[in-house]
Amino acid sequence: MKTLVINCSPKGARSDCLKLTKAFVKGLETDAEILHAAELTIRPCTGCYTCWRATPGVCVHHDDMPEVLEKLTTADLVIWSTPLYCYSMPAMGKAIIDRLLPLTCPEQKACEDGATFHPTRQENHTRHMLISGCGFPNRTHNYEALLTQFALTFHNEDFPRILCLEAPLLSIEEAAPAALPYLALVQQAGAEFLRQGNISPETQQRLDAPMLPPELYRAGTAQQA
Ligand SMILES: Cc1cc2nc3c(=O)[nH]c(=O)nc-3n(C[C@H](O)[C@H](O)[C@H](O)COP(=O)(O)O)c2cc1C
């Protein structure tokens, strides 16, 4: 399975989320290519629509994005590895999402549920999944915006996902008794994905649970502050 990781963390290789993603990729038994957004030059979309009108499919910017688009459209699986920032993704990840515009056409189409979308310029088989970690111990009132954005951007409400609550624990040595079993579970999720194309409901349920009880975790962060 040709797998591309887009690491949206400004921390680059030191990212908590990348630890999760590497565990998942280990379960996939594949060598994934990792693009660190922090090391790429991705200029912000200027909204000129040149990629829709004057030069369909081609952006005015000359930076690293054409290479990203090429890799992204030829991968079987794209893993968006991103921390949660202000209930969404960091600006450098969002800059890449905005610059996906040349892959779409200006026409607007309606979905049955009332949503509107731009059809893609070329059909491709790429699956997109989300691996994200966050600093709070709760998903509700935290992940709604990112999940909605991802589902609408990639026209798939049922996209594969791993949302790790309390992700900073992954980088704290004393938290290893909680973090290592979680990473092993993420690897298992990768193995399931390889075998059956999805994460089993049992594994998903365990992945959705926080590593530590929220009260204990919150008390620990108060001590660190
Ligand atoms: C600017 C900023 C905004 C953040 N916003 C949120 C947030 O909305 N919800 C949350 O649970 N954690 C939030 N966090 C915490 C990060 O998601 C968390 O530390 C994560 O583990 C970082 O992952 P990384 O090491 O892969 O970058 C934020 C962190 C920063 C620096």
The ligand as a Gaussian input file, in Angstrom:
#p B3LYP/6-31G(d) Opt

LIG

0 1
 C       -1.521000      26.856000      19.585000
 C       -2.016000      25.580000      20.179000
 C       -3.375000      25.295000      20.164000
 C       -3.868000      24.121000      20.718000
 N       -5.218000      23.874000      20.698000
 C       -5.707000      22.761000      21.285000
 C       -7.109000      22.509000      21.305000
 O       -7.915000      23.250000      20.759000
 N       -7.545000      21.391000      21.950000
 C       -6.694000      20.501000      22.560000
 O       -7.148000      19.520000      23.122000
 N       -5.349000      20.692000      22.505000
 C       -4.829000      21.794000      21.886000
 N       -3.469000      21.992000      21.834000
 C       -2.550000      20.942000      22.372000
 C       -1.930000      20.066000      21.250000
 O       -2.933000      19.543000      20.406000
 C       -1.134000      18.919000      21.884000
 O       -0.088000      19.444000      22.671000
 C       -0.581000      17.916000      20.890000
 O       -0.109000      16.777000      21.602000
 C        0.586000      18.469000      20.079000
 O        0.946000      17.510000      19.107000
 P        2.302000      17.569000      18.276000
 O        3.423000      17.284000      19.256000
 O        2.138000      16.472000      17.267000
 O        2.423000      18.919000      17.663000
 C       -2.954000      23.180000      21.290000
 C       -1.579000      23.462000      21.288000
 C       -1.117000      24.635000      20.742000
 C        0.379000      24.923000      20.779000

